[in-house]
Each structure stands twice: as C-alpha cells, then as structure tokens.
Amino acid sequence: MSQRFRIDGTQLVPDERQGTQQPQPPALAGRTGSFVLQPTSPDLLVFSRTPAEGGSLPTPRVVLSGDASGFPLSDLIAFLSQARWSGIVRVQAPGGERSVILREGEVRGATSDVAADRLGEVLVRLGYLERTQLETVLREHPPSKIGRALVERGLLQAHDLFKCVTHQVSEIFHAIVLCREGSFFLVDQPVEDKLGHNIQLSTQSLLMDSIRKIDELAHFRKRIPHSRLYVLRKGMANARLEPDEDKVLALVDGRRTVLDLGQGARLSEFDVTKVVYGLLEGGFVQLSDKPLGGSMQSLSGIPAVRPKAFMGIPVVRPSSTGIPTVRHSQSGLRAITQPPQPAPVVDVREVVHVFNRIFREIAAEVSKQGLAREFIASANAALSGQALSSSPVLAGLAFAPDGSLPDAKLVSAYEQYRGSLGSEPLASFRQALSDVMFFLLFQAGELLESRADEDLARRVKDMLASLGGS
C-alpha cells in the first residue's frame, strides 16, 4: 500500500488518516539528502536528488510520471505498444482513477473506480440488462461476481458477457487516451498469467478507435473547453430528445458541472460531453464558470481548446488486405521505434495442432466441475453467431465434445481463404484462433476457482510458447 502525505501549511507531513493499523516502514527511509522540487501541475509533486546518487527499487515501482495536460497519452501508449512493454499505465484525473494493463504491448485488462465504468453500468447501457435486474443481482452478489451470477441465472449468455467485458476494457482505454487533466504513472510490475478477465485486445486497433474520438472531442471543445464548467438551463425542451439527452437535461440544475452530469447519468466523460454539446446546439442549456446564484460569466466566446497533436509515433491497424494503415502526426515526424519483429514461420498444421491442444486442455479443466456439456454448447453458440471472430476460416465449424475444432476442416479453410487473409495469412489465421482461445479462457474463468484458473492460464501459456510470441 502506498503511503500518503499531506501538505499542512508549508510542511509535508505523513497523512495519519490512511485507515490502516498495519505498521509500515518509513516511506522516506534511505532518502536523506538534498532534493529539488520541480515545477509541475498542481496535482503532482516531483522531487529530484541533487546531486544524483543512482540506485533502483524492486518492483512494483513507478518508472515514469507526468502531467496528462502536457503530454498526449496516446503517444506514450503507442510507444509502449511498439516497445512490447509490460506493466500498468495508471491515470489519476478529476473524474477518477483508471488503469490499463499491458503485456508485451497488448492490452490485457483495465480497472477503474469511476461508477460509469462498472460492468453492470456497461451491461445496462448496451441493453443487455435492465436497471431493475442489475439492482436485484447486486443486492445478492458483490460487483466482482456479477458476470458469473448473471450467466448462472440465465440473464446473460457467456459470449455476450465476453463482449461486454471487452467493451468495458475498451471504454476505460479510450477514457485514458482522451484524458487531458491530472497525472499519469507508468508502473513497472510483473503482469500475472491470470490477466484480469483473460482479455487480449490490440493496442494499435484501440488507438485507431481513439483517434476518431479525439477528432470528435476537438469539435466539442470548441464550445466546451473542459468538463468543470457548470451547465444551466436556457429554455424549455419542447423538441423530442434522445434518451441520454433527456436523462442529462433532467439533472441540469445549474449547480452541476459537465463531469457531475456524467456521473449522475452514468455516462463516460466523452459521452456526456457529446450530449451536452448537442443540448448547447439545440439551445436547451448554456455554460458558466460559476454555479447558479454566483457571478455568471458566459463562455461562448472562449476559443476552441484542441487536444495535443500526436508526436510522430505512427498508429498501425492491420487491414483486411494486410496493408497497414498509418497515421502520422501533424509534425510529420517518422516513427522513433522499430516495428515489432514478425513471429517465427510455423506450418499451419502445427498452429492447428497447438491451438487444439489448448482448447482440449481448457475443456478438460471445466469438465472437472461437471460443466463440460454447458461449456461446449455455449462456445458453439458463440462460434456460430460469429461473436468470437469474423474470420471466414471459422465459418461453419463447431467444437467437438472434447473442446477441439476439426483439424482437417481448419487446414482446408485456411487454404481456401488464404488469398483473402492479407499479406500475412498465417498470422491472421493464428489471430482468429487466439480470439477463440481467449473467449474459452474467459468463459472458463467464470466457472473455475481462482487457483485452478491461474494454473490453467500458466499451462496454456506454456503450450502457446511452442509457436513463438505470446
């Protein structure tokens, strides 16, 4: 647990309100000497020893920190992706704290203490669950067990839960990339084999999606420079509004900021900014830097505040043709890192053999719980509905009772569709099977005890290592 300090007048003193009875070693032990307080944003204190003495600390440790308003987090994450870095990117902003977990440059999970980011809220927003159903389940189960509880009650299919968790991680990632206030920290620490919900998402693809939101946000910032502005009613809402607009407008009382409205309506900062922008354009609300009753100042004349430009690190997203799409920053700088090395060349039959070993291993572990039939049925439902992958090589296939896919049909499908799988067809084929693998691991994680789930993840990792890469 990190120790806390507070500034009492001009003194930096330990914060005794940490709520723990466990004695901890002094946080500043071994730090005697002269330090310089560096000029930083109000949310961040940085001391540097002078002269420097060197040395290091064991993990977990912060290896980089900074001001989110002064450095685009998209550039940082793009660099970490290309460098295949493993660890945690943590962002503390006025709206809350969010973290994204990276392993070898790819997103493996995310956490958030923001109410709108909770899985239950995501399920409601996406229409998979009614608010009353969510409240009923939460009265009987902790939030960390809500996914399994919903599947067990038949309120949610396993592949839909997987889809929603993936969406949840994506939304937290986007919120981090869009952050323009607060502090960020790069935490060097081992990433366990059991990685959150066994999710793996392409960091480059997520960055490409974030670029669209960055462009949209730049447009919204022309009228809403930041989310701490107060929103006041301007006229009666006689026009027909969208559900989110109705929800937000009902909360407008002149004493809530844009950020407050988002928390009250269970919307992300990006989504509530978009809604408020629409209400501004419709003439239903106005903005002020003072709450209702204070000295109000119109902000309509404030010029646009645009997000920082990308700093030259290209964001690459594989296309269906295999030709990468590259976005350069306005500065025109080229990449400052080398592209990742291609995976070792492996025969397609070996790829099929290894992944089927993994699939059978997962199914065998689940069968120990007496749930093999339900597990395979759910996996086949997801596969037939293309919920796992849109790759044509999986079309028409089904899992056997032992959890495997038909070897000959997979190899035949690969040969049939090879020409449409891009410039690296075997990599695309492997990615499709990886998507299936992570779904099965996710589904198994909802059924197994923690120890069994972690042991399974380690065995799968060892099997996958025979193909090279991660």
N, C-alpha and C positions, 0 to 999 in steps of 0.2 A: 504493500500500500504506500503510495506517495505521501510524504509528509507535507503538511500545509503550513504556510506562514501568512501573516497579515502585516500590513503597514499601519502602525499606530503612531499617528503624527508623522514624525520623520524617522521612526525606528522600524526595523524589520524584525519581528518577533515571531516565535512559534505560535501557531493557532491551536489553542488548547481545546477547541470545540470540535475535535475530529470524531468524537463518538466512539472511541476505541479504548479499551482498558489494557491492551497489549503493549508492554514497553517496547520501544523501538530505539535503535542506536541513533545517536545524534546525526541528523542529515548532513551537517557541515563538518563532521569529523574528517580530519585529514585535508581540510580545505583552508588551513591557515595561510595567510599571505595577503598581498595587496591585489585588489581587483578593481577594474574599471567598469562602471555602469554605462553600458552602451545606449545610445538614443534609440528608442523603439516606440511602437504604438502603445497606447495606454493599457492594453490587455497583456503585455508581455514585458518581463524584466530579463535582461541578459547581462550577466557579469562575466568578464574575461580576466584571467590572472595575468598580471604583468610583473616581471617577465614570465613567459610561459615555462612550465616545467615538464610538460608531456605526461604520458601515462594513459591508462584506459580503465574502464569498468567492465565487469561481466554483464552479459545480457540478463534481463531487458534493460536497454539504455536508449536515451534519445540521442541520435546522431546528427539530427538537423532540425532546426526550428525556425519559424519565420512569421512574417506578417502577411495574412491572406490578402490584404488590400494592396500589397506592394509587389506580389509575385503570383502569376497565374498558376493555380494548382494543376490545371490541365497540362502545362509544360512539365511540371515536376512528375506527374504520374506517367506521362508519355516517356520520359527519360527512364523512370523506374521499370516500365514495361520492357523497353528495349534492352535495358541492362539486366533483365531477368532477376530483379531484386526480390528478396523475400522479407517480409516484416509487416508492420502496420502503419498506415497513414492515418493520423488522428487530427481532427479539426475541431476546435472549440470556438463557436460563434455565438452571437447574441441569442440565436434561436435554439441552441442546444449543442450537444457534443455528438459527433458522428465519427466512425472509423471504418476503414476498408482494409481487409486482409489480403495481402498479395503473397503468392508463392510462385517463384520463378517468373515474376512479371505478370501473372494472370490473377484475376480476381477470384478469390476462394470464399469470400464471405464478407459480411458487413454488420455493424452494430450501430445503434442509435438510441439516445434517451429522449428523442422527440416523439410525442404522442402520435403524431400523424404518420410516423414511420412504422408503427407496430403492425405485426402481421394481421391482427384482427381488423385494423382500420383498412389495410390494403384489401382484405377479402371483401369488406363492405363496399369500398369504392369501386372495385371491379365487378360487383354484382353477384359474387358467389355466395354471399351471406347477407341475411337481413340483420339490422341492428339489434332487434329483439333476440334473435338466435345467438348473436355474439354475446350479449349481456347474460343470457342464460348459461352458456358454456363457461364464461368467465367466473360465474358465481361458484362453479364446482371444480374448476381447474385453474392452475396458475397460467399466466400468459405463455410461459415457456413450453407448456404441454398442449396448447390449444390446437395445433395442427393434428397431432395424433388423436385427440379427443373428437375432432370433427370427422375424421376419417372413420373412426370406430363407430360413431353414431350414424354413419351413412349420410351425413350432411355435405360431404365433400369427397370427390374422387381423389385417389392418390396422385394421379397425373395433374389434376387441377391444383392441388396443394403445391406440387413441384413448380408449376407455372407461376403461382402467386409468390412463392418464396423467391424465385428468380426475379420476378418483377420488383419485389421488396428490395433486394440487394441492388438492383439497377437504379431504383429511385434514390437510395441512400448515396450511391456513387455519384449520380447526377447532382444531388444537393451539395456534395463536397466540391465537385468541379465548378459549380456555379457560385460557390461562396466567395464573397468579396469583403468580408469583415472577419475579425477575430484572428486566432493564431493557429498554425499548423505544426505538427510534430511528426518526425519520422522515427519510429520506434524499432530498433533492431532487436528482434527476439525470435526464437525458433517458432516456426509455424507447425503445429501438431499435425499428425497424419489424419486425425479426425478433424476436419476443417469445417466447423460450423455445421451446415446442412448438406455437406458434400456437394457443394455448388462449384462449378468452374465456368466462368464467363470470360470471353475475350476482352481484354482491356482495350485493345485498339478499336473494337466494334463499339464498346461503350463510349469511348472518346468521340467517335464519329457521331453517335447519337447526341452526345452532349454539345457538339458544335452547333447543331440545329437549335438547341435550347439557348445557347449563348447568343446566337444571332437574334432569336426572338426576344430574349431578355434585353438586348441592346435597344430594341424597338420600344419595349415597355418602359425602359429607363428614361426615355425622352420626357415622360410625364411623371414617373415615379422614381426619383433618383435613388431612394433607398427605402427599406421596409420599416423604418422607425417613424414614418410620417403618420399623423392622425388622419382618420377618414371621417368626414362629416356628410350628413345627408344634405342634398341640394334641392331635390324635387320629389314629387310623388312618382312611384313606379307604376305607371298605367300600362306600360308595354309588357308584353309577355317575355319573361326572362328564363334563362336556363336554370336547372335545379341548383347548381353551385352558386349562380348569381343570386338566386332567391335566398339561399342559405346565408351567404355572406352579407347581403343587404339587410337581412333581419338582425344581424349582430351589430350593425353600424349604429353607434350611439354618440359619436364624437369624442369618446374617451378611449377608444381602442386604436392601436396602430395597425398598419398592414400586417405586421407579424402577429399581433394579437388576434386579428381576424382569422388568420390562417390556423392558429392553434385552436381557436374556438370552433372553426368549421372542419377541423381535421384535414386540412389541405397542406401540401408542401408549400414552401416559400415561393417557388416558381409558379405553382398553380394559383395561389391566392393573388400573386402579383398580376397574373394574366386576367383573373376575374375582376380585380379592382380596376385594371386598365379598361376593360370592357364597360364597367359601370361609369367610369370617367367619360369615356367616349359617348355614352348614352345620356350623359347629363344628370345621372342619378346621385352622384356624390362629388365631393371636392376634397382637396388635401390641404392640410395645415401642419405647420411645425409645432403648434400648440394644441392642447386638448380643448374641447368645448368649454367655454367660460373663461379661457385665457385670452391673451392678446394674440389674435389670429393673424397670420400672415399668409397671403396667397403665394403658392409656389408654382403657379402656372408659367411664370416667366423664367424659371430656372433652366439653364441649358441641359442638354442630354448628358448623362454620365455613362459612358460606354465601358464595357469590360476591357481589361487589358488585352492587347493583341498577343497572339501566340508568338513565341520567340524562336521559331525556326526548327523546332523538333517536328518532323512530319508525323501525321497520324495515318496509319495504314489500316485499311479494312479489306480483307480478301473479298473479291467479287466473284460472281458466278463464272466468269470467264477465266479467273485465275490472274487477271491483270490487276495489280494493286492500285487502289485509289489513294492519292497522296494530296494532303492539304498543307500548303506552305503558309507561313505567317506573312503578314504584310511587309515584314522587314526583308523578305526574300532570302533569308539565310538558309543554308542547307543543313542536313542532319549533322549533329555533332557526335553521334554514336554509330557504330557499325550495325547493320541489320543482323538479327539472330541467325545462327548457323542452321542450315537445313538438317532435318532428322536423318539418321543413317538409312541407307537404302535397305529395305526389307521386302521379301517376297509377299505378295498378297495372301498367299495361303498361310504363311506364318502369322500375319496380322489376324486373320480369321481364327486361327488355332489359339492364339494367346487370349483374344477377347472372349472366345467361347469358354476357355478355362476360367476366366474371371466371372463370366455370367453364371457358370455352374457353381462356382465357389460361393457366390452371393446367395443363390437359390438354396444351396445345401445348408448354409448357416440359418436361413429363415425357416427351413424345414424342421430344424431342431425345435422350433417353437410351435410346430404343428400348423403352420400357416402357409405352407408351400402352395396349395391349390389357389387360395385367395391372392397370394403374391403374384403368381404367374398369370392369373386371369386379369388382374389389374394392369400388369405390364403389357399384356396383349391388347387390352382396350386402349392403352396409351399409344401403342405402336400403330394400331390400325387407324387411329384418329390423327396420326402424324403430329402428336403432341410432343414427341421426343426429338424428331428431326424431320426436315423436309426433303432430305436427300432421297433421290429415286432408288438408290441401292437397297433401301429398306422396304420399299413398297411390296405389299402382299405377303410379307414374311410374318411368322408367328413363333413365339417361344415354345420349345418342347417342355414336357413336364420337368426335365432336369435343369431348365433355365437356359439352354443353349439355343442358338439360331442355326438353321440348316447350313452346314459348311458349303456344300456344292452350290446351293442357290445364292449364297453371298458372293462366292467367287464368280459365278455366272453373271450376276447382276453387275458386279464391278466391271467385268469385260464388256458387258452390253452398254453401260453408261459411261465408260471411261472417257470417251471423247467429250462429254458434257460436264466433266468434273474439274475443268480448269487446267492450268499448266502443271499442277502437281496433283494428279488424280489420286495417287495413293494417300497423300496427306489429307485430301478431302474425304476419302473413304474411311480413313482412321478417325477423323474428326466425328463422322457420323456415328461410328461405333463408340467413341468416347462419350458422346451425348447420351447414348443408351446406357452406358456404364454408370454415369453419374446419376441418372434417374434411378437406376436399380439400387445404387448405394444410398441415395436419398430415401427411397421407399423402405429399404431395409433398416435405415437409421430410425425410422418411425416405429419399427416393430421390435428392435433388439434393445437389450440393456446396454448401458454405456460401455462397459468393459468389452462385451462381445463385439459391439460396433467398432470400437477402436482397434481391436485385434484383426477384424475383417479388413479394415482400411489399410492396415500395415501389410497384410498378405496380398491384397490387390496391388498395392504399390510395388511390392517385390516382383510380382508377375509382370506388371506393366514395364518394369525396368528392362526386361529382356528385349523390348522393342526399341530401347533408347528413348531419351527425352523423359518427360514427366506425365 
